[in-house]
Amino acid sequence: MNDVFAIQTDLAKEIAGALQAKLSPSEKAQIERKPTQNGEAYLAFVQAHNLACAFEDFDKLKQGEQLYARAIELDPKFALALAWYSQLESWILHTFERTPQRREKARTLAERALELQPDLPEAHLALGYSYYYGDNNYDAALKEFEIAQRGLPNESDAYLAIGAIQRRQGKWAESTANIEKSASLNPKDSWPLQNLAFNYQMLRDFNRANETIDRAMALNPTALDPLELKSKMAIFEKGDFSVAEKAFEAAKTFPMSVDQKARTSVARLDVFLLERKYKEALEEAKSLPDGLLTSHPGALFGKYYLAGIAQKALQDESGAREAFLKARSIAEAQLKQSPDDAEMHGYLARVLAWLGEKDAALAEAQRATELRPESKDAFKGPDIVLGVAEVHTILGDNGPAIEILEGLLNRPSNVTVEGLKVNPIWDPLRSDPRFQALIQKYGGKA
């Protein structure tokens, strides 16, 4: 085991020398420090670390959890393993299971790592993510990320974390610069490129967004997230569904986990609705077993909610109501488990609007904006505001809906003129002169 760490240290120094890289004192200390004396613990850590890179695959992430736990069981003072375990818990909390237990676990692991090794940059990164994903406390997260970045000046993850916070704060130029730096430091990883494409999309710089996502897809042609983003951008920029159709055909040949199959199926259903292929959408929904969708938040809700919209379009009022009631019960159950889930409050607001419960729908929409106000989250806040516009549209309140949409077209958001044109959710607005004027006004800019 000593030989393994000695070889790693020598290699790191030789590579740094060959690249004429300047190593900070903390980096030199890290290179020479043995993270653990337990060989079996280190092996479990390396295996977990490899699995933790599978951002889209919940099954692999859960395997990584077990391996990190094994590493810490073998060496309870393995600070680096504690830090990365904490980061994994924060990611699962953010993406798959927003529960108080996971939030507490992420924070506890990060704090334990810092107690053992206060100068460990990865531990500060972990604590930052627990503030970020666990508490939406962006100021506290940024402070921890900046400490981590000073200790890891050549590390892609630190720049990406800082850039992720800056876009939440509406600092788009600074965010884009840091995420570009992250991508340059880790050119073989598609994840920083995907995040960079998000920025360009929000800024409606579709040329750069497409160039960036093409680079990500070249690195990993079977990754679903870049493919999904590429498809959405074609729709939002040009109203072009051909990219999505080709993507769904290609995805049939990809090896996918259960969770990935669920996400792909719901995305297929969503695109059918945008294409106004309501019968196909309904058939897709009916073909999806509920058990396939339980591992991803919003997927099970999406099945019944989108099925309700399809049935409504097909003038099956009783079928639509049944689907919306099912979607409502799913959303309410999810909110009992995660009461601070802004997105789920927004979903519930929409389904309540379809059910004709105006006051309850507006109350849920208000709750969603309180939990994730755009003034505090310029990245995801606009999506919550867009949901409020949808609620008003469903309820027949055209004026507030059009006012919200104009505001979103005036600032970074996922709203585009082409998106407004193709999405049937906005059909009730189309005969309104104010909506027509909006399309005319912003059509040239799009």
DRENMI-173843 format. One record per residue (C-alpha): residue number from 0; residue in three letters; x, y, z. Coordinates in Angstrom, 3 decimals, decimal comma. Example, Ala and Ser with C-alpha at 12.3 -4.5 7.8 and 13.67 -1.06 7.14 Angstrom:
<atoms>
0  ALA  12,300  -4,500  7,800
1  SER  13,670  -1,060  7,140
</atoms>
This chain:
<atoms>
0  MET  0,000  0,000  0,000
1  ASN  2,874  2,352  0,781
2  ASP  4,270  1,657  -2,687
3  VAL  0,924  2,549  -4,298
4  PHE  0,812  5,962  -2,640
5  ALA  4,499  6,545  -3,322
6  ILE  3,956  5,814  -7,015
7  GLN  0,937  8,149  -7,112
8  THR  2,944  10,926  -5,476
9  ASP  5,891  10,494  -7,848
10  LEU  3,623  10,395  -10,899
11  ALA  1,752  13,511  -9,799
12  LYS  5,001  15,418  -9,332
13  GLU  6,410  14,253  -12,684
14  ILE  3,207  15,161  -14,538
15  ALA  3,116  18,595  -12,878
16  GLY  6,751  19,131  -13,873
17  ALA  6,203  18,016  -17,463
18  LEU  3,251  20,401  -17,762
19  GLN  5,280  23,174  -16,094
20  ALA  2,394  23,499  -13,655
21  LYS  2,798  25,495  -10,479
22  LEU  1,621  23,551  -7,476
23  SER  0,358  25,454  -4,458
24  PRO  1,701  24,471  -1,012
25  SER  -1,649  22,856  -0,229
26  GLU  -1,525  20,838  -3,458
27  LYS  1,999  19,666  -2,681
28  ALA  0,893  18,652  0,798
29  GLN  -2,087  16,791  -0,641
30  ILE  0,078  14,905  -3,116
31  GLU  2,359  13,723  -0,325
32  ARG  -0,351  12,953  2,230
33  LYS  -1,689  9,404  2,429
34  PRO  -5,497  9,615  2,602
35  THR  -5,677  6,325  4,546
36  GLN  -3,418  3,595  5,830
37  ASN  -6,023  0,936  5,061
38  GLY  -5,597  -0,616  1,633
39  GLU  -9,041  -2,202  1,550
40  ALA  -10,667  1,102  2,518
41  TYR  -8,793  2,863  -0,263
42  LEU  -9,890  0,275  -2,824
43  ALA  -13,548  0,740  -1,791
44  PHE  -13,083  4,514  -2,046
45  VAL  -11,670  4,310  -5,583
46  GLN  -14,508  2,026  -6,705
47  ALA  -17,095  4,369  -5,149
48  HIS  -15,449  7,385  -6,740
49  ASN  -15,709  5,809  -10,189
50  LEU  -19,407  5,023  -9,704
51  ALA  -20,167  8,490  -8,340
52  CYS  -19,424  9,925  -11,784
53  ALA  -22,614  8,284  -13,139
54  PHE  -24,754  11,366  -12,476
55  GLU  -27,776  10,043  -14,380
56  ASP  -27,822  6,492  -12,994
57  PHE  -29,397  6,221  -9,535
58  ASP  -28,635  2,495  -9,288
59  LYS  -24,902  3,108  -9,735
60  LEU  -24,977  6,008  -7,305
61  LYS  -26,536  3,746  -4,674
62  GLN  -23,735  1,231  -5,256
63  GLY  -21,300  4,097  -4,732
64  GLU  -23,014  4,901  -1,443
65  GLN  -22,430  1,367  -0,209
66  LEU  -18,764  1,467  -1,176
67  TYR  -18,149  4,840  0,487
68  ALA  -19,855  3,492  3,614
69  ARG  -17,582  0,439  3,429
70  ALA  -14,473  2,626  3,148
71  ILE  -15,480  4,625  6,223
72  GLU  -16,374  1,489  8,145
73  LEU  -12,856  0,180  7,495
74  ASP  -11,268  3,540  8,339
75  PRO  -13,544  5,912  10,312
76  LYS  -10,895  8,659  10,004
77  PHE  -10,765  8,531  6,196
78  ALA  -11,603  12,225  5,722
79  LEU  -11,388  12,221  1,920
80  ALA  -13,912  9,365  1,703
81  LEU  -16,227  11,181  4,126
82  ALA  -16,041  14,321  1,975
83  TRP  -16,858  12,554  -1,277
84  TYR  -19,581  10,497  0,400
85  SER  -21,142  13,777  1,556
86  GLN  -21,017  15,187  -1,979
87  LEU  -22,748  12,077  -3,299
88  GLU  -25,506  12,393  -0,693
89  SER  -26,036  16,025  -1,638
90  TRP  -26,338  15,104  -5,317
91  ILE  -28,872  12,351  -4,606
92  LEU  -30,803  14,818  -2,423
93  HIS  -30,815  17,357  -5,251
94  THR  -31,664  14,981  -8,083
95  PHE  -33,485  11,899  -6,815
96  GLU  -34,654  11,910  -3,180
97  ARG  -35,255  15,191  -1,410
98  THR  -35,670  13,936  2,139
99  PRO  -34,637  15,434  5,509
100  GLN  -32,653  12,267  6,234
101  ARG  -30,405  12,691  3,205
102  ARG  -29,931  16,380  3,914
103  GLU  -28,827  15,637  7,464
104  LYS  -26,545  12,833  6,307
105  ALA  -24,791  15,042  3,749
106  ARG  -24,171  17,767  6,333
107  THR  -22,968  15,349  9,022
108  LEU  -20,495  13,623  6,704
109  ALA  -19,029  16,952  5,562
110  GLU  -18,670  18,209  9,112
111  ARG  -16,981  14,974  10,197
112  ALA  -14,503  15,302  7,327
113  LEU  -13,652  18,878  8,371
114  GLU  -13,244  17,872  12,016
115  LEU  -10,711  15,240  10,964
116  GLN  -8,934  17,425  8,408
117  PRO  -9,867  21,139  8,603
118  ASP  -7,666  22,076  5,627
119  LEU  -9,081  19,426  3,278
120  PRO  -10,429  21,293  0,205
121  GLU  -12,765  18,438  -0,739
122  ALA  -14,382  18,704  2,698
123  HIS  -15,089  22,400  2,122
124  LEU  -16,480  21,486  -1,286
125  ALA  -18,728  18,926  0,411
126  LEU  -19,952  21,374  3,040
127  GLY  -20,631  23,876  0,279
128  TYR  -22,785  21,378  -1,584
129  SER  -24,734  20,607  1,582
130  TYR  -25,512  24,332  1,897
131  TYR  -26,271  24,548  -1,833
132  TYR  -28,477  21,509  -2,398
133  GLY  -29,657  21,020  1,161
134  ASP  -30,527  24,576  2,221
135  ASN  -30,500  26,688  -0,977
136  ASN  -28,093  28,865  1,009
137  TYR  -26,047  30,167  -1,889
138  ASP  -23,963  32,704  0,034
139  ALA  -22,757  30,122  2,551
140  ALA  -22,126  27,619  -0,251
141  LEU  -20,071  30,107  -2,254
142  LYS  -17,804  30,845  0,727
143  GLU  -17,043  27,132  1,116
144  PHE  -16,506  26,668  -2,631
145  GLU  -14,051  29,586  -2,704
146  ILE  -12,085  28,023  0,166
147  ALA  -12,020  24,739  -1,768
148  GLN  -10,924  26,499  -4,956
149  ARG  -7,972  28,127  -3,215
150  GLY  -6,872  24,697  -2,064
151  LEU  -7,540  23,139  -5,487
152  PRO  -6,521  25,849  -7,987
153  ASN  -6,264  23,327  -10,832
154  GLU  -9,428  21,382  -9,980
155  SER  -12,389  21,495  -12,375
156  ASP  -15,029  20,702  -9,724
157  ALA  -14,315  23,833  -7,685
158  TYR  -14,741  26,186  -10,653
159  LEU  -17,929  24,407  -11,698
160  ALA  -19,362  24,714  -8,179
161  ILE  -18,592  28,439  -8,032
162  GLY  -20,100  28,957  -11,492
163  ALA  -23,231  27,047  -10,473
164  ILE  -23,762  29,392  -7,517
165  GLN  -23,039  32,544  -9,535
166  ARG  -25,764  31,771  -12,050
167  ARG  -28,220  31,271  -9,198
168  GLN  -27,187  34,784  -8,111
169  GLY  -27,772  36,141  -11,614
170  LYS  -24,054  36,760  -12,245
171  TRP  -24,145  35,246  -15,717
172  ALA  -20,821  36,552  -17,068
173  GLU  -18,887  35,404  -13,995
174  SER  -20,700  32,081  -13,954
175  THR  -20,020  31,379  -17,609
176  ALA  -16,330  32,259  -17,211
177  ASN  -15,914  29,869  -14,276
178  ILE  -17,761  27,014  -15,975
179  GLU  -15,696  27,559  -19,123
180  LYS  -12,594  27,310  -16,897
181  SER  -13,979  24,092  -15,415
182  ALA  -14,482  22,627  -18,880
183  SER  -10,957  23,594  -19,944
184  LEU  -9,445  21,922  -16,849
185  ASN  -11,373  18,701  -17,468
186  PRO  -11,779  18,478  -21,268
187  LYS  -12,707  14,780  -21,293
188  ASP  -15,711  15,198  -19,003
189  SER  -19,085  16,060  -20,535
190  TRP  -20,584  17,350  -17,269
191  PRO  -18,943  20,826  -17,241
192  LEU  -19,821  21,208  -20,928
193  GLN  -23,435  20,343  -20,221
194  ASN  -23,570  22,983  -17,497
195  LEU  -21,958  25,504  -19,811
196  ALA  -24,625  24,757  -22,415
197  PHE  -27,303  25,445  -19,767
198  ASN  -25,869  28,946  -19,336
199  TYR  -25,822  29,668  -23,050
200  GLN  -29,365  28,349  -23,408
201  MET  -30,652  30,587  -20,611
202  LEU  -28,930  33,528  -22,313
203  ARG  -30,498  32,413  -25,626
204  ASP  -27,065  32,155  -27,244
205  PHE  -28,080  29,040  -29,163
206  ASN  -25,031  28,975  -31,430
207  ARG  -22,668  28,566  -28,475
208  ALA  -25,114  26,320  -26,655
209  ASN  -25,246  23,911  -29,601
210  GLU  -21,486  23,990  -30,150
211  THR  -20,954  23,194  -26,469
212  ILE  -23,469  20,372  -26,258
213  ASP  -22,059  18,871  -29,462
214  ARG  -18,678  18,669  -27,711
215  ALA  -20,327  16,923  -24,761
216  MET  -22,086  14,444  -27,042
217  ALA  -18,838  13,680  -28,871
218  LEU  -17,266  12,692  -25,535
219  ASN  -20,180  10,442  -24,538
220  PRO  -22,596  9,718  -27,403
221  THR  -24,891  7,559  -25,254
222  ALA  -25,315  10,067  -22,376
223  LEU  -28,993  10,951  -22,127
224  ASP  -28,793  14,421  -20,580
225  PRO  -26,800  16,078  -23,401
226  LEU  -29,047  14,377  -25,952
227  GLU  -32,133  15,673  -24,155
228  LEU  -30,737  19,199  -24,004
229  LYS  -29,827  19,133  -27,706
230  SER  -33,394  18,049  -28,536
231  LYS  -35,007  20,710  -26,354
232  MET  -32,856  23,469  -27,801
233  ALA  -33,922  22,544  -31,351
234  ILE  -37,553  22,900  -30,249
235  PHE  -37,055  26,125  -28,281
236  GLU  -34,879  27,786  -30,909
237  LYS  -36,569  26,671  -34,136
238  GLY  -39,661  24,648  -33,287
239  ASP  -37,792  21,688  -34,801
240  PHE  -38,898  18,265  -33,524
241  SER  -36,693  16,192  -35,843
242  VAL  -33,736  16,235  -33,438
243  ALA  -35,900  14,861  -30,634
244  GLU  -37,395  12,178  -32,879
245  LYS  -33,936  11,008  -33,946
246  ALA  -32,798  11,065  -30,325
247  PHE  -35,653  8,822  -29,195
248  GLU  -34,841  6,350  -31,969
249  ALA  -31,148  6,360  -31,072
250  ALA  -31,906  5,950  -27,360
251  LYS  -33,619  2,630  -28,070
252  THR  -30,164  1,159  -28,726
253  PHE  -28,555  2,597  -25,578
254  PRO  -27,981  0,541  -22,436
255  MET  -30,179  2,197  -19,793
256  SER  -30,941  1,776  -16,115
257  VAL  -34,531  1,579  -14,872
258  ASP  -34,368  5,236  -13,847
259  GLN  -33,051  6,305  -17,247
260  LYS  -35,823  4,367  -18,995
261  ALA  -38,371  6,158  -16,830
262  ARG  -37,000  9,584  -17,634
263  THR  -36,817  8,805  -21,338
264  SER  -40,397  7,542  -21,403
265  VAL  -41,774  10,652  -19,713
266  ALA  -39,731  12,844  -22,084
267  ARG  -41,240  10,915  -25,022
268  LEU  -44,709  11,595  -23,615
269  ASP  -43,929  15,290  -23,218
270  VAL  -42,724  15,652  -26,808
271  PHE  -45,813  13,869  -28,131
272  LEU  -47,900  16,550  -26,414
273  LEU  -45,809  19,359  -27,903
274  GLU  -46,342  17,744  -31,306
275  ARG  -50,088  17,571  -30,533
276  LYS  -50,018  13,813  -31,028
277  TYR  -52,496  13,280  -28,203
278  LYS  -53,452  9,683  -28,979
279  GLU  -49,803  8,655  -29,138
280  ALA  -49,157  10,498  -25,877
281  LEU  -52,002  8,684  -24,174
282  GLU  -50,813  5,310  -25,468
283  GLU  -47,302  6,089  -24,206
284  ALA  -48,667  6,996  -20,771
285  LYS  -50,753  3,833  -20,538
286  SER  -47,729  1,713  -21,487
287  LEU  -45,659  3,022  -18,560
288  PRO  -45,894  0,884  -15,399
289  ASP  -46,062  3,038  -12,267
290  GLY  -43,293  0,963  -10,718
291  LEU  -40,898  2,080  -13,445
292  LEU  -41,333  5,738  -12,488
293  THR  -41,024  5,762  -8,703
294  SER  -37,256  6,338  -8,581
295  HIS  -37,316  9,809  -10,148
296  PRO  -39,143  12,765  -8,575
297  GLY  -41,837  14,112  -10,811
298  ALA  -41,816  11,177  -13,242
299  LEU  -44,872  9,418  -11,808
300  PHE  -46,657  12,743  -11,436
301  GLY  -45,694  13,590  -15,030
302  LYS  -47,248  10,397  -16,366
303  TYR  -50,702  11,178  -14,993
304  TYR  -50,527  14,945  -15,432
305  LEU  -49,522  14,720  -19,095
306  ALA  -52,055  11,919  -19,669
307  GLY  -54,719  14,240  -18,246
308  ILE  -53,759  16,974  -20,702
309  ALA  -53,894  14,490  -23,592
310  GLN  -57,338  13,256  -22,522
311  LYS  -58,531  16,831  -22,137
312  ALA  -57,399  17,558  -25,705
313  LEU  -59,225  14,424  -26,876
314  GLN  -62,347  15,730  -25,097
315  ASP  -62,404  12,842  -22,629
316  GLU  -63,404  14,963  -19,647
317  SER  -63,977  12,116  -17,214
318  GLY  -60,712  10,413  -18,146
319  ALA  -58,854  13,710  -17,806
320  ARG  -60,313  14,365  -14,372
321  GLU  -59,405  10,874  -13,197
322  ALA  -55,810  11,359  -14,380
323  PHE  -55,559  14,807  -12,771
324  LEU  -56,900  13,480  -9,462
325  LYS  -54,260  10,756  -9,529
326  ALA  -51,554  13,332  -10,284
327  ARG  -52,822  15,448  -7,413
328  SER  -52,591  12,582  -4,929
329  ILE  -49,030  11,814  -6,094
330  ALA  -47,961  15,436  -5,678
331  GLU  -49,543  15,710  -2,227
332  ALA  -47,838  12,489  -1,090
333  GLN  -44,494  13,764  -2,358
334  LEU  -44,943  17,065  -0,527
335  LYS  -45,605  15,257  2,742
336  GLN  -42,169  13,716  2,343
337  SER  -40,489  16,899  1,010
338  PRO  -42,549  19,954  2,032
339  ASP  -39,947  22,433  0,771
340  ASP  -39,914  21,091  -2,802
341  ALA  -40,719  24,214  -4,837
342  GLU  -41,040  22,331  -8,123
343  MET  -43,596  19,918  -6,677
344  HIS  -45,658  22,797  -5,263
345  GLY  -45,629  24,240  -8,775
346  TYR  -46,752  20,905  -10,245
347  LEU  -49,566  20,683  -7,714
348  ALA  -50,644  24,236  -8,587
349  ARG  -51,001  23,282  -12,254
350  VAL  -53,070  20,172  -11,601
351  LEU  -55,327  22,042  -9,165
352  ALA  -55,909  24,632  -11,896
353  TRP  -56,994  21,886  -14,311
354  LEU  -59,346  20,590  -11,623
355  GLY  -60,908  24,051  -11,383
356  GLU  -59,743  24,735  -7,815
357  LYS  -58,656  28,314  -8,452
358  ASP  -57,887  29,515  -4,927
359  ALA  -55,944  26,377  -4,029
360  ALA  -54,028  26,520  -7,327
361  LEU  -53,003  30,138  -6,816
362  ALA  -52,006  29,400  -3,204
363  GLU  -49,735  26,554  -4,310
364  ALA  -48,237  28,714  -7,067
365  GLN  -47,531  31,399  -4,484
366  ARG  -45,924  28,840  -2,186
367  ALA  -43,643  27,669  -4,997
368  THR  -42,432  31,227  -5,650
369  GLU  -41,861  31,784  -1,927
370  LEU  -39,700  28,669  -1,692
371  ARG  -37,691  29,526  -4,800
372  PRO  -38,024  33,251  -5,532
373  GLU  -36,419  34,408  -8,743
374  SER  -34,764  37,245  -6,820
375  LYS  -32,713  34,602  -4,990
376  ASP  -32,411  32,029  -7,776
377  ALA  -31,951  33,414  -11,283
378  PHE  -31,284  29,943  -12,710
379  LYS  -34,272  27,854  -11,583
380  GLY  -36,518  30,636  -10,332
381  PRO  -37,711  31,540  -13,864
382  ASP  -39,060  27,993  -14,309
383  ILE  -41,183  28,453  -11,178
384  VAL  -42,455  31,786  -12,525
385  LEU  -43,253  30,117  -15,857
386  GLY  -45,350  27,601  -13,932
387  VAL  -47,324  30,481  -12,430
388  ALA  -48,033  31,743  -15,966
389  GLU  -49,294  28,271  -16,871
390  VAL  -51,621  28,276  -13,856
391  HIS  -53,094  31,636  -14,880
392  THR  -53,532  30,404  -18,464
393  ILE  -55,336  27,231  -17,367
394  LEU  -57,598  29,329  -15,134
395  GLY  -58,379  31,728  -17,991
396  ASP  -56,526  34,705  -16,481
397  ASN  -54,872  35,851  -19,706
398  GLY  -53,610  39,213  -18,512
399  PRO  -51,350  38,014  -15,674
400  ALA  -50,087  35,112  -17,817
401  ILE  -49,070  37,368  -20,723
402  GLU  -47,446  39,874  -18,379
403  ILE  -45,349  37,100  -16,800
404  LEU  -44,329  35,722  -20,203
405  GLU  -43,188  39,126  -21,426
406  GLY  -41,048  39,534  -18,342
407  LEU  -39,449  36,125  -18,881
408  LEU  -38,694  36,967  -22,517
409  ASN  -36,884  40,083  -21,295
410  ARG  -34,405  38,285  -19,055
411  PRO  -32,423  35,019  -18,972
412  SER  -34,872  32,119  -18,934
413  ASN  -35,897  29,049  -20,904
414  VAL  -38,811  30,937  -22,508
415  THR  -38,544  31,558  -26,264
416  VAL  -40,980  32,701  -28,930
417  GLU  -40,726  29,353  -30,736
418  GLY  -41,438  27,560  -27,489
419  LEU  -44,543  29,670  -26,979
420  LYS  -45,664  28,952  -30,522
421  VAL  -45,487  25,158  -30,323
422  ASN  -46,626  24,431  -26,759
423  PRO  -50,389  23,755  -26,627
424  ILE  -50,519  24,949  -23,018
425  TRP  -50,585  28,496  -24,438
426  ASP  -53,432  27,822  -26,905
427  PRO  -55,996  29,699  -24,767
428  LEU  -53,883  32,848  -25,242
429  ARG  -53,488  32,699  -29,015
430  SER  -56,563  34,724  -29,934
431  ASP  -55,692  37,411  -27,379
432  PRO  -54,302  40,524  -29,158
433  ARG  -51,863  41,033  -26,271
434  PHE  -50,333  37,593  -26,842
435  GLN  -50,184  38,155  -30,598
436  ALA  -48,402  41,455  -29,974
437  LEU  -45,965  39,659  -27,674
438  ILE  -45,092  37,099  -30,347
439  GLN  -44,703  39,857  -32,925
440  LYS  -42,548  41,988  -30,631
441  TYR  -40,096  39,258  -29,661
442  GLY  -40,221  37,127  -32,821
443  GLY  -37,473  39,080  -34,545
444  LYS  -35,222  38,873  -31,498
445  ALA  -35,720  35,122  -31,308
</atoms>
